[in-house]
Amino acid sequence: MQTKSLRKTTEIAYIALMTALIAVCAWISIPTTVPFTMQTFAVFVAAGLLGPRRGVIAVVVYMLLGAAGLPVFNGMQGGLGVLLGRTGGYMVGFIFIALIEGFTARKTGRRPLPLLLAMIAGTAVCYAFGTAWFMYVYASTTGPVGLTAVLGWCVFPFILPDLCKMLLALVVIRRVAPHLNLD
């Protein structure tokens, strides 16, 4: 049995590891209007393994590191301007993914189908939040833009890649979860 201090240290180490995974996966990128990255894969893994509280903490720490200027965002960027820019809403939306998937992972024992459905639901909320944010920032800086155009730039091209990332994350979660001592 772990002491309370050792358990807390282990928890902090796992959160730090997942924060680092999100940052590294942000650097794996194909540049487009909204870049294709592996960030969402890392968020799926973090939430599925760590649960809602620790998963959200990992995402928030990642965003705080980036906001502070560390180059943890796509394209080795950092700074508050990235979070407040056009694509910042999608990164803030990662919190919703972590909450929805993390609660589902905790409640269902990480069963694959409920976890996949939670990833889809979390991603839908992330898309909605990010798209609204994108439209607001785009309209403020460039001019009005229609919802169909923004969905064509920021959502539709990402649906299939995100589904693939979800499936890959499920495999990783199923393989790694039994080796963690966090539940």
C-alpha positions as CSV (number, residue, x, y, z in Angstrom):
1,M,0.0,0.0,0.0
2,Q,1.3,3.4,-0.9
3,T,1.7,6.1,1.6
4,K,-0.3,9.3,1.0
5,S,2.8,11.2,0.1
6,L,4.0,8.6,-2.4
7,R,0.5,8.4,-3.9
8,K,0.4,12.2,-4.3
9,T,3.8,12.2,-5.9
10,T,2.7,9.4,-8.3
11,E,-0.4,11.4,-9.2
12,I,1.6,14.6,-9.9
13,A,4.1,12.6,-12.1
14,Y,1.3,11.1,-14.2
15,I,-0.3,14.6,-14.7
16,A,3.1,16.0,-15.7
17,L,3.6,13.1,-18.1
18,M,0.2,13.6,-19.7
19,T,0.9,17.4,-20.0
20,A,4.2,16.6,-21.7
21,L,2.4,14.1,-24.0
22,I,-0.1,16.8,-25.1
23,A,2.7,19.3,-25.8
24,V,4.7,16.7,-27.8
25,C,1.6,15.7,-29.8
26,A,0.9,19.4,-30.5
27,W,4.2,19.5,-32.4
28,I,3.1,16.7,-34.7
29,S,1.3,18.9,-37.1
30,I,0.0,19.4,-40.6
31,P,-0.6,23.2,-41.1
32,T,-4.0,24.2,-42.4
33,T,-6.5,26.9,-41.3
34,V,-6.9,24.9,-38.1
35,P,-3.8,22.6,-38.0
36,F,-4.1,18.9,-37.9
37,T,-2.2,17.8,-34.8
38,M,-2.1,14.8,-32.4
39,Q,-3.1,17.0,-29.4
40,T,-6.6,15.5,-29.3
41,F,-5.1,12.0,-29.2
42,A,-3.1,13.0,-26.2
43,V,-6.1,14.6,-24.5
44,F,-8.1,11.4,-25.1
45,V,-5.3,9.3,-23.5
46,A,-4.9,11.7,-20.6
47,A,-8.6,11.7,-19.8
48,G,-9.1,8.0,-20.3
49,L,-6.2,7.1,-18.0
50,L,-6.3,9.9,-15.4
51,G,-10.0,10.5,-15.0
52,P,-11.9,13.8,-14.9
53,R,-10.0,15.8,-12.2
54,R,-6.4,14.8,-13.1
55,G,-7.2,14.8,-16.9
56,V,-8.5,18.4,-16.7
57,I,-5.5,19.4,-14.6
58,A,-3.2,18.0,-17.3
59,V,-5.0,20.0,-20.0
60,V,-5.1,23.2,-17.9
61,V,-1.4,22.9,-17.0
62,Y,-0.6,22.5,-20.7
63,M,-2.6,25.6,-21.6
64,L,-1.0,27.6,-18.7
65,L,2.5,26.6,-19.9
66,G,1.6,27.8,-23.4
67,A,0.0,31.0,-22.2
68,A,3.1,31.7,-20.2
69,G,5.1,31.6,-23.4
70,L,6.6,28.1,-23.5
71,P,6.5,26.7,-27.0
72,V,4.1,23.9,-26.3
73,F,1.5,24.8,-28.9
74,N,1.3,23.8,-32.5
75,G,4.3,25.0,-34.5
76,M,6.4,25.3,-31.3
77,Q,4.4,28.4,-30.5
78,G,3.6,29.8,-27.1
79,G,2.0,32.9,-25.6
80,L,-1.5,34.1,-24.5
81,G,-2.1,35.3,-28.1
82,V,-2.2,31.8,-29.3
83,L,-5.0,30.9,-26.8
84,L,-6.8,34.1,-27.6
85,G,-6.4,33.6,-31.4
86,R,-8.7,31.9,-33.8
87,T,-7.9,28.3,-32.8
88,G,-7.7,29.0,-29.0
89,G,-11.3,27.9,-28.5
90,Y,-10.6,24.4,-29.7
91,M,-7.8,24.1,-27.1
92,V,-10.1,25.4,-24.4
93,G,-12.5,22.8,-25.7
94,F,-10.1,20.1,-24.7
95,I,-11.3,20.7,-21.1
96,F,-14.7,19.5,-22.1
97,I,-13.2,16.4,-23.7
98,A,-11.3,15.7,-20.5
99,L,-14.4,16.2,-18.3
100,I,-16.8,14.1,-20.4
101,E,-14.4,11.3,-21.2
102,G,-12.8,11.3,-17.7
103,F,-16.2,11.0,-15.9
104,T,-17.2,8.2,-18.3
105,A,-13.9,6.4,-17.8
106,R,-14.3,6.5,-14.0
107,K,-17.9,5.4,-14.1
108,T,-17.6,2.6,-16.6
109,G,-14.2,1.2,-15.7
110,R,-12.9,2.3,-19.1
111,R,-15.1,0.0,-21.1
112,P,-14.4,0.7,-24.8
113,L,-17.9,1.6,-26.2
114,P,-18.9,4.0,-23.5
115,L,-15.4,5.6,-23.6
116,L,-15.6,5.9,-27.4
117,L,-19.1,7.5,-27.1
118,A,-17.7,9.9,-24.5
119,M,-14.8,10.9,-26.7
120,I,-17.3,11.6,-29.5
121,A,-19.5,13.6,-27.2
122,G,-16.6,15.6,-25.8
123,T,-15.2,16.2,-29.3
124,A,-18.6,17.5,-30.4
125,V,-18.7,20.0,-27.5
126,C,-15.1,21.0,-28.3
127,Y,-16.0,21.5,-32.0
128,A,-19.0,23.6,-31.0
129,F,-17.1,25.8,-28.5
130,G,-14.1,26.1,-30.8
131,T,-16.2,27.0,-33.8
132,A,-18.1,29.7,-32.0
133,W,-14.8,31.1,-30.7
134,F,-13.3,30.9,-34.2
135,M,-16.3,32.8,-35.7
136,Y,-16.1,35.5,-33.0
137,V,-12.3,36.1,-33.4
138,Y,-12.5,35.9,-37.2
139,A,-15.3,38.4,-37.4
140,S,-13.4,40.7,-35.0
141,T,-10.2,40.6,-37.0
142,T,-11.2,39.9,-40.6
143,G,-14.9,40.3,-41.0
144,P,-18.1,38.2,-40.8
145,V,-17.9,34.6,-41.9
146,G,-20.7,32.0,-42.3
147,L,-21.1,29.0,-40.2
148,T,-20.9,26.7,-43.2
149,A,-17.5,28.1,-44.2
150,V,-16.1,27.8,-40.7
151,L,-17.4,24.2,-40.4
152,G,-15.7,23.5,-43.7
153,W,-12.4,24.9,-42.5
154,C,-12.5,23.8,-38.8
155,V,-14.7,20.8,-38.3
156,F,-15.5,18.6,-41.4
157,P,-11.9,17.9,-42.3
158,F,-11.2,16.8,-38.7
159,I,-14.0,14.3,-38.2
160,L,-12.3,11.3,-39.7
161,P,-8.8,12.0,-38.3
162,D,-10.3,12.5,-34.9
163,L,-12.2,9.2,-35.1
164,C,-8.9,7.5,-35.9
165,K,-7.2,9.2,-33.0
166,M,-10.1,8.1,-30.7
167,L,-9.6,4.5,-31.8
168,L,-5.8,4.7,-31.3
169,A,-6.4,6.3,-27.9
170,L,-8.7,3.4,-26.9
171,V,-5.9,0.9,-27.7
172,V,-3.4,2.9,-25.7
173,I,-5.8,3.3,-22.7
174,R,-6.6,-0.4,-22.7
175,R,-2.9,-1.4,-22.8
176,V,-1.6,1.2,-20.2
177,A,-4.5,1.5,-17.7
178,P,-3.9,-1.9,-16.0
179,H,-0.3,-0.8,-15.2
180,L,-1.3,2.5,-13.5
181,N,-2.1,2.7,-9.8
182,L,-4.4,5.7,-9.7
183,D,-8.0,4.5,-9.4
